[in-house]
Amino acid sequence: MNKKSKSIITMGIWQDNAIFRQILGICSALAVTNLMINSLVMGLGLIFVTAFSELTVSFLRQHTPKHIRMMVQTLIISAYVIMVDIFLKAFFPAMSEALGPYVGLIITNCIIMGRCESFAQKNPPGYAFLDGMASGAGYAIILLIIAFFRELLGFGSIFNINILGESWVSWTLMIMPPGAFFMLAIVIWISKNIFKEKPENGGAKV
């Protein structure tokens, strides 16, 4: 693996993570993270859509007129989202129902459009596909971290397997939407402390 590939993976998963660094795609991060299985499926769906959307956009980047570029990108993203939606409805109808409209809303996810416009439009297909995988993986990891604590504290389970026993008193707040806000805020707060900007010229912060 060359240096650029390593940089793409590191940036997508950690250093420029879409959720805790760019604060993008938080709608689904708040909506589907009450259960880890929901978060896993949503994360895998976004990885698929982001990777193949970037791949397609990169292949077509030299043949797409600038004045319709955004419309073409939206059409490409929509096609892959429809594939994911149809797949879930055909093979996992219960999961499709549980995720509700949030699968379709992947089309409007700023992460995908942002990566297509800022990266895939300027890089060859191989790197574009890798960037899509990394960006999607970074998104999925944060969803799973949030869901881990929400499901554990809210239901006493992980992937619907009871961990804390019948005596566990569920934290109702974690099941409700405010629980997602609190967990996301904690993730962002921790990341801001990890990525504190170094003062210029080696000076101390005041």
C-alpha positions in Angstrom: 0.0 0.0 0.0 1.5 3.3 -1.0 1.7 6.5 1.0 -1.3 8.2 -0.6 -3.6 5.1 0.0 -2.6 5.1 3.6 -3.3 8.8 3.9 -6.7 8.4 2.3 -7.7 5.6 4.8 -6.4 7.6 7.8 -8.1 10.8 6.7 -11.5 9.1 6.0 -11.6 7.0 9.1 -10.0 9.2 11.7 -8.3 12.5 10.9 -11.1 14.0 8.8 -14.0 11.8 10.0 -17.3 13.1 8.5 -19.2 13.0 11.8 -17.0 14.2 14.6 -14.7 16.4 12.5 -16.9 17.7 9.7 -20.3 17.3 11.6 -21.9 15.8 8.5 -24.5 13.0 8.2 -25.6 13.4 11.8 -29.3 13.0 11.0 -29.0 9.2 10.6 -26.4 9.2 13.3 -29.1 10.4 15.7 -32.0 8.4 14.2 -30.8 4.8 13.9 -28.3 4.4 16.7 -30.7 3.1 19.3 -29.7 -0.5 18.2 -26.3 -1.7 17.0 -27.8 -3.9 14.2 -29.6 -0.9 12.7 -26.3 1.1 12.9 -24.4 -1.7 11.3 -26.8 -2.0 8.3 -26.9 1.7 7.8 -23.1 2.0 8.0 -22.7 -0.9 5.4 -25.2 0.8 3.2 -23.4 4.1 3.3 -20.1 2.4 2.6 -21.5 0.7 -0.4 -23.2 3.9 -1.8 -20.2 6.2 -1.1 -17.6 3.8 -2.5 -19.4 3.0 -5.8 -20.7 6.6 -6.2 -17.2 7.9 -6.0 -16.0 5.2 -8.3 -18.6 6.0 -10.9 -18.1 9.8 -10.6 -14.4 9.4 -11.1 -14.9 7.2 -14.2 -17.2 9.9 -15.7 -15.3 13.0 -14.4 -13.7 13.9 -17.7 -17.0 13.3 -19.7 -19.4 15.2 -17.4 -20.2 18.8 -18.4 -19.6 21.2 -15.5 -23.0 22.8 -15.7 -24.8 19.5 -15.0 -22.1 17.9 -12.8 -24.2 18.1 -9.5 -27.3 16.6 -11.1 -25.3 13.7 -12.6 -23.7 13.0 -9.1 -27.2 13.1 -7.5 -28.5 10.6 -10.1 -25.6 8.3 -9.6 -26.0 8.4 -5.8 -29.7 7.8 -6.1 -29.2 4.7 -8.3 -27.0 3.1 -5.7 -29.3 4.0 -2.8 -32.2 2.4 -4.7 -30.2 -0.7 -5.0 -29.6 -0.8 -1.3 -33.3 -0.1 -0.6 -34.5 -2.8 -2.9 -32.0 -5.3 -1.5 -33.2 -4.7 2.1 -36.8 -4.9 1.1 -36.3 -8.1 -0.7 -34.0 -10.0 1.7 -34.4 -8.2 5.0 -37.9 -6.7 5.2 -37.9 -6.4 9.0 -34.7 -4.4 8.8 -36.0 -2.3 6.0 -39.1 -1.4 8.0 -37.0 -0.7 11.1 -34.8 1.8 9.2 -37.8 3.4 7.6 -37.1 6.4 5.4 -33.5 6.8 6.5 -32.2 4.5 3.8 -33.8 6.7 1.2 -32.4 9.7 2.9 -28.8 8.5 2.2 -29.4 10.3 -1.2 -29.3 13.6 0.6 -26.4 12.7 2.9 -23.8 15.4 2.7 -21.0 13.0 3.2 -21.5 11.3 -0.2 -22.1 14.4 -2.2 -19.1 16.1 -0.5 -16.7 13.3 -1.3 -17.9 13.0 -4.9 -17.4 16.7 -5.4 -14.2 17.2 -3.5 -12.3 14.0 -4.1 -13.8 11.7 -6.8 -14.1 14.6 -9.3 -10.3 15.2 -9.0 -8.8 11.7 -8.6 -8.6 8.4 -10.5 -11.1 5.6 -9.9 -8.9 3.5 -7.6 -8.3 6.2 -5.1 -11.9 7.4 -5.4 -13.2 4.0 -4.5 -10.8 3.7 -1.6 -11.8 7.2 -0.3 -15.4 6.1 -0.4 -14.7 3.0 1.6 -12.7 4.9 4.1 -15.2 7.8 4.5 -18.1 5.3 4.8 -16.1 3.2 7.3 -15.4 6.3 9.4 -19.1 7.1 9.5 -20.1 3.5 10.3 -17.6 3.2 13.2 -19.0 6.3 14.9 -22.5 5.1 14.5 -21.6 1.8 16.1 -19.8 3.5 19.0 -22.9 5.6 19.7 -25.2 2.6 19.3 -23.0 0.5 21.6 -23.6 2.7 24.6 -27.2 3.6 23.7 -28.2 -0.1 23.3 -26.2 -1.3 26.3 -27.6 1.3 28.7 -31.0 1.6 27.1 -31.8 -2.1 26.7 -28.9 -3.9 28.5 -28.0 -5.7 25.3 -25.5 -5.7 22.4 -26.8 -6.8 19.0 -30.0 -7.9 20.8 -28.1 -10.2 23.0 -28.8 -9.5 26.7 -25.5 -8.6 28.4 -26.5 -7.0 31.7 -29.1 -9.4 32.8 -32.8 -9.1 33.7 -32.0 -7.1 36.8 -30.6 -4.2 34.8 -32.7 -1.0 35.0 -32.9 0.5 31.6 -31.9 4.1 31.0 -35.0 5.2 29.2 -33.2 8.4 28.1 -30.7 6.5 26.0 -33.6 4.9 24.0 -35.1 8.3 23.3 -33.7 10.9 20.8 -32.0 13.0 23.5 -29.8 10.0 24.3 -28.4 10.2 20.7 -27.7 14.0 21.1 -25.9 13.4 24.4 -23.8 10.6 23.0 -22.9 12.5 19.8 -22.0 15.5 21.8 -19.7 13.4 24.0 -18.0 11.9 20.8 -17.5 15.3 19.3 -16.2 16.7 22.6 -13.7 13.9 23.0 -12.5 14.3 19.4 -12.0 18.0 19.8 -9.8 17.3 22.8 -7.8 14.7 20.9 -7.4 17.0 17.9 -6.6 20.2 19.7 -4.9 22.6 17.3 -1.3 23.2 18.1 -0.4 26.9 18.7 1.5 28.6 15.9 5.2 29.2 16.2 5.5 26.8 19.1 3.9 29.4 21.5 1.8 28.4 24.4 -2.0 28.8 24.3 -3.4 31.5 26.4 
